């Protein structure tokens, strides 16, 4: 059984981004389908080998049971002077097959991952690789529209974050103000108001914690939007090369 050469898939992925001719897209699709058949063939071989290993283990397990029974059926005297050589040999065979089965399982997982990655590449090419000038124009308009929409959402997230930070600064400026005079509130900051340094420290910690909690979802959203904008920009640059 021949193992699949993963560099073939890497080369196919690289060549996709190097496309710049309409006619080359169809050629790439043909290569991708051929590669999918190669992966499917390798996966079928691995699955068949796994089935064969399981059948061998089952057969050897039955043989081991018979060997144990035969050994146990001997008289006590014979058992004392007999060895478990037969059982050990069978155990060694089972162990060897089990180790090979683990290797096959790893290969199966890797092939499934490669198959999924290739499927994603084929879908991406079908969605974004233009085969005509008209398709190129349509894709460009669609992506620019998406870029505009995402940019608007990013600005909204940025404005919300600015508002949260501004409110936190305002609250921080008022931290520590109290109408009670005491050991930690000796500085008068207004009519009937004093500055309590201990209270200020507690309030600022609470304000900072609340600010970070409020910002967190917007930061995640903004990062995701920036990732999408980067992906769209890369796709636009790629599509614009086609002729």
Secondary structure as GFF3:
##gff-version 3
##sequence-region A 1 243
A	DSSP	alpha_helix	7	17	.	.	.	ID=ss1
A	DSSP	alpha_helix	22	73	.	.	.	ID=ss2
A	DSSP	alpha_helix	76	81	.	.	.	ID=ss3
A	DSSP	alpha_helix	85	128	.	.	.	ID=ss4
A	DSSP	alpha_helix	133	173	.	.	.	ID=ss5
A	DSSP	beta_strand	177	178	.	.	.	ID=ss6
A	DSSP	beta_strand	187	190	.	.	.	ID=ss7
A	DSSP	beta_strand	193	195	.	.	.	ID=ss8
A	DSSP	alpha_helix	197	239	.	.	.	ID=ss9
###
